[in-house]
Amino acid sequence: MKKLIYLLGLILAVTACNGLQDVYYRPNAQIMPQHITKIHVRPIINRTEVFALEDRLVIEVVDEFVRNGTYSIAQEDQADGILAGEILRYISIPVQYNTQSIPTVYRMEVLLNLRFIDRNSQETIWQEPALQQIYIYSDATLPGGMSEEQAREELWKNFAKMIVKRTVEGFGSVASPTRQQNQLNPNQTTITQ
């Protein structure tokens, strides 16, 4: 009898393994805990030398949360979750020149460190230590070009969408490269034209 049960178990195991050929590993998304319904966005800390970068970023993130509608925005003492972050690096440099050696195309790169905190337990729910955005834009003197401020506004909108997506859709929806790859020179926090 034991041999029959063992043989049936072996047959079931082999049959089950043959049926797993099209199965892929897909981890479940890390979704916010159920008790988090209200979010507070703390003022972003600006670690660069460029004045007032953080103000527009906070406004864009709050606006994107409002547009999304999944979570409501609240004061910190009334919120269930808190988004905190800092701007680690801001670089805007020319990457293309015309025949008179005048810059015509620029590359803007911003690096953020973000984390989402459960206010009740003070635990970090998610963290992106090196969330990066790169934006290439033409000079405002060219057709279709833009100023550095206009390019920065586009970059903030992209960041806001990434942050809200990361919060709403969970882990894996947005990923940051490793900090080591991004920060080749850790003392280099700001470069502007």
C-alpha positions in Angstrom: 0.0 0.0 0.0 2.8 2.4 0.9 4.5 1.6 -2.5 1.2 2.5 -4.3 0.9 5.8 -2.5 4.5 6.6 -3.2 4.1 5.7 -6.9 1.0 7.8 -7.2 2.8 10.8 -5.5 5.7 10.4 -7.9 3.4 10.3 -10.9 1.6 13.4 -9.7 4.9 15.2 -9.1 6.2 14.4 -12.6 2.9 15.4 -14.2 2.8 18.6 -12.3 6.4 19.5 -13.4 5.5 18.9 -17.0 2.7 21.4 -16.8 5.0 24.1 -15.4 6.8 24.8 -18.7 4.9 28.1 -19.3 5.1 29.4 -15.8 7.1 32.5 -15.1 8.1 34.0 -11.8 6.2 37.2 -11.2 6.4 38.6 -7.7 3.3 40.2 -6.4 3.3 44.0 -6.3 4.0 45.6 -2.9 0.8 47.5 -2.5 0.2 50.1 0.2 -1.3 48.8 3.5 -5.1 49.1 3.6 -5.1 51.7 6.4 -3.3 54.3 4.3 -5.8 56.5 2.6 -4.4 60.0 3.2 -0.9 61.1 2.2 1.3 64.1 3.1 4.1 65.3 0.9 6.8 66.8 3.0 8.9 69.7 1.6 11.7 68.2 -0.5 15.2 68.9 0.8 17.4 70.5 -1.8 21.0 69.3 -1.4 22.2 71.2 -4.5 23.3 74.7 -4.9 20.4 75.7 -7.2 17.9 77.8 -5.4 14.2 76.8 -5.1 14.3 73.6 -7.1 12.3 71.7 -4.6 9.2 74.0 -4.5 8.0 73.2 -8.1 8.7 69.4 -7.5 6.5 69.3 -4.4 3.7 71.1 -6.3 3.9 68.7 -9.2 3.8 65.7 -7.0 0.8 66.9 -5.0 -1.0 67.8 -8.2 -0.3 64.4 -9.7 -1.7 62.7 -6.5 -4.8 64.8 -6.8 -5.2 63.9 -10.5 -4.7 60.2 -9.7 -7.4 60.3 -7.0 -6.3 57.0 -5.3 -5.1 58.8 -2.1 -6.2 62.2 -0.7 -3.7 64.8 0.4 -3.7 65.8 4.0 -1.6 67.7 6.6 1.1 65.6 8.2 -0.7 65.1 11.6 -3.8 63.8 9.8 -2.1 61.7 7.1 -1.6 57.9 7.2 1.5 58.0 5.0 4.3 60.5 4.4 6.4 61.0 1.3 9.8 62.4 2.1 12.7 63.1 -0.2 15.7 65.1 -1.2 17.3 66.3 -4.4 20.8 64.9 -4.4 22.1 66.1 -7.8 21.1 68.6 -10.4 23.2 68.9 -13.6 22.4 70.9 -16.8 25.2 70.9 -19.3 25.5 71.5 -23.1 26.0 68.4 -25.1 25.8 69.8 -28.7 27.2 72.9 -30.3 26.7 74.7 -33.5 29.5 75.8 -35.9 30.2 78.9 -33.8 30.7 76.8 -30.7 27.4 78.0 -29.2 25.5 75.4 -27.2 22.3 74.2 -28.9 21.3 71.1 -27.0 21.5 70.5 -23.3 21.3 67.5 -21.0 19.6 67.9 -17.6 20.0 65.2 -15.0 18.3 65.1 -11.6 18.8 62.5 -8.9 16.3 62.0 -6.0 16.3 60.0 -2.8 12.7 59.2 -1.8 11.0 57.2 0.8 7.4 56.6 1.9 6.8 56.3 5.6 3.8 54.7 7.4 3.1 57.5 10.0 1.5 55.2 12.5 4.4 52.6 12.7 7.2 55.0 11.5 8.3 52.2 9.2 9.5 52.8 5.7 7.1 51.2 3.2 9.2 51.9 0.1 12.4 53.7 -0.7 14.1 54.8 -4.0 17.6 55.9 -3.0 18.6 57.0 -6.6 15.6 57.8 -8.7 17.0 59.5 -11.8 15.5 61.5 -14.6 17.4 62.7 -17.7 15.9 65.3 -20.1 17.5 66.4 -23.3 16.3 69.7 -24.8 17.2 72.2 -27.5 18.0 75.8 -26.7 15.2 78.3 -26.6 16.7 80.2 -29.6 15.9 77.2 -31.8 12.5 76.2 -33.2 10.8 73.9 -30.7 13.4 74.7 -28.1 12.9 75.6 -24.5 14.6 77.4 -21.6 16.2 75.5 -18.7 13.2 76.4 -16.5 10.7 74.9 -19.1 12.8 71.8 -19.4 12.9 71.5 -15.6 9.1 71.8 -15.5 8.9 68.8 -17.9 11.4 66.9 -15.7 9.3 67.6 -12.6 6.2 66.3 -14.3 8.0 63.1 -15.2 9.2 62.7 -11.7 5.7 63.3 -10.3 4.2 60.6 -12.5 6.9 58.1 -11.5 6.4 58.9 -7.8 2.6 58.5 -7.9 2.9 55.3 -10.0 5.4 53.9 -7.5 3.0 54.7 -4.6 -0.2 53.5 -6.3 1.0 50.5 -8.3 3.6 49.2 -5.9 7.2 47.8 -6.1 8.6 47.2 -9.5 6.5 49.8 -11.3 9.4 52.3 -11.0 13.0 51.4 -10.3 16.0 53.4 -9.7 19.5 52.4 -10.9 22.0 51.7 -8.2 23.5 54.7 -6.5 27.0 53.6 -7.4 26.2 53.8 -11.1 24.7 57.3 -10.8 27.1 58.9 -8.5 30.5 58.6 -10.1 31.6 61.7 -8.3 29.7 62.0 -5.0 30.9 65.6 -4.4 29.4 66.7 -7.7 25.9 67.8 -6.8 25.3 70.7 -9.1 26.4 71.7 -12.6 24.6 74.3 -14.6 25.4 76.0 -17.9 
